[in-house]
Amino acid sequence: MPSQTQPHAKWTFVLADEPAFRKFLKSFENGSHDDLWITRELSKAATTFRTDAQVPGIFQPLGGGLFEIRLRRNPRVLIRLFFYLEPNNFLKIVWFYDKKKNSSPAHQNKQIEKAREKR
């Protein structure tokens, strides 16, 4: 029986700073379980970005070409990743943080400004 081909994602995530992202992933209490979950959720999100299958509330435009994706695993993990659209259907992740570690509006605004500086 011939194997079915998997559909290709319209969009692909790329990291502006992979070492910083790996360090970020290691900061979670649940270690590799959170790492795998975040990676899997990013891949799933990429397949739905700007399609009818996009889940409401996951992607948010922040103005000036900056977007965010929100990933919530459970009450203790709420990841925010900031990205820009790049040629050839790449979503370039430029900054990220765990909102559950500091949810103050001032900290949130600081993280958005850091993302804008990474452009």
C-alpha positions as CSV (number, residue, x, y, z in Angstrom):
1,M,0.0,0.0,0.0
2,P,1.5,3.4,-0.9
3,S,2.2,5.7,1.9
4,Q,0.3,9.0,2.1
5,T,2.3,12.2,1.8
6,Q,2.1,14.7,4.6
7,P,1.0,18.2,3.6
8,H,3.7,20.8,3.8
9,A,3.3,23.7,6.2
10,K,2.6,27.0,4.5
11,W,4.8,28.8,7.1
12,T,7.9,27.7,8.9
13,F,9.4,29.1,12.1
14,V,13.0,30.1,12.2
15,L,15.0,31.4,15.2
16,A,16.9,34.6,15.1
17,D,19.0,33.5,18.1
18,E,18.9,29.7,18.5
19,P,21.4,29.5,21.5
20,A,19.2,32.0,23.4
21,F,16.1,29.9,22.6
22,R,17.8,26.7,23.8
23,K,18.7,28.4,27.0
24,F,15.1,29.6,27.4
25,L,13.8,26.1,26.9
26,K,16.2,24.7,29.6
27,S,14.7,27.2,32.1
28,F,11.5,25.2,32.5
29,E,11.0,22.9,35.5
30,N,9.7,20.1,33.4
31,G,12.8,20.1,31.2
32,S,12.6,18.2,28.0
33,H,8.9,17.6,28.3
34,D,8.2,21.3,28.0
35,D,10.9,21.6,25.3
36,L,9.2,18.9,23.2
37,W,5.8,20.4,23.8
38,I,6.8,23.9,22.7
39,T,8.6,22.6,19.6
40,R,5.5,20.5,18.7
41,E,3.1,23.4,19.3
42,L,5.2,25.8,17.1
43,S,5.2,23.3,14.3
44,K,1.4,22.8,14.6
45,A,0.8,26.6,14.7
46,A,2.9,27.1,11.6
47,T,0.6,24.8,9.6
48,T,-2.4,26.9,10.6
49,F,-1.1,30.5,10.4
50,R,-3.3,32.6,8.2
51,T,-5.6,29.7,7.3
52,D,-9.1,28.8,8.2
53,A,-7.7,26.3,10.7
54,Q,-5.9,29.0,12.7
55,V,-7.1,28.8,16.3
56,P,-8.5,32.2,17.5
57,G,-6.3,34.0,20.0
58,I,-3.1,32.2,19.4
59,F,-1.6,34.7,16.9
60,Q,-1.9,38.5,17.6
61,P,-0.6,41.4,15.4
62,L,1.3,43.9,17.6
63,G,1.8,46.6,14.9
64,G,4.9,47.5,12.8
65,G,5.1,44.0,11.4
66,L,5.5,42.3,14.8
67,F,3.3,39.4,15.7
68,E,3.1,37.2,18.8
69,I,2.1,33.6,19.3
70,R,0.7,32.5,22.7
71,L,1.2,28.9,23.8
72,R,-0.4,27.7,27.0
73,R,0.4,24.3,28.3
74,N,-1.2,24.4,31.8
75,P,-1.7,26.9,34.5
76,R,2.1,27.2,35.0
77,V,3.3,27.7,31.4
78,L,2.2,30.6,29.2
79,I,4.8,31.2,26.5
80,R,4.8,34.3,24.3
81,L,7.0,34.3,21.2
82,F,7.4,37.4,19.0
83,F,8.0,37.1,15.3
84,Y,8.2,38.9,12.0
85,L,7.2,37.6,8.6
86,E,10.1,36.9,6.3
87,P,10.4,36.0,2.6
88,N,9.6,32.5,1.6
89,N,7.0,31.9,4.3
90,F,9.2,32.1,7.3
91,L,8.0,33.3,10.7
92,K,11.2,34.6,12.3
93,I,11.1,34.3,16.1
94,V,13.1,37.2,17.5
95,W,12.1,37.1,21.2
96,F,10.3,35.0,23.7
97,Y,9.4,34.7,27.4
98,D,7.3,32.8,29.9
99,K,4.5,35.2,31.0
100,K,3.8,33.1,34.1
101,K,7.2,34.0,35.5
102,N,6.3,37.7,35.4
103,S,2.8,38.8,34.2
104,S,3.0,42.5,35.0
105,P,2.0,44.9,32.2
106,A,5.3,46.7,32.6
107,H,7.3,43.5,32.1
108,Q,5.1,42.5,29.1
109,N,5.7,45.9,27.5
110,K,9.4,45.6,28.1
111,Q,9.4,42.2,26.3
112,I,7.6,43.6,23.3
113,E,10.1,46.4,23.1
114,K,13.0,43.9,23.2
115,A,11.3,42.1,20.3
116,R,11.1,45.2,18.3
117,E,14.8,46.0,18.9
118,K,15.7,42.5,17.5
119,R,14.2,43.3,14.1
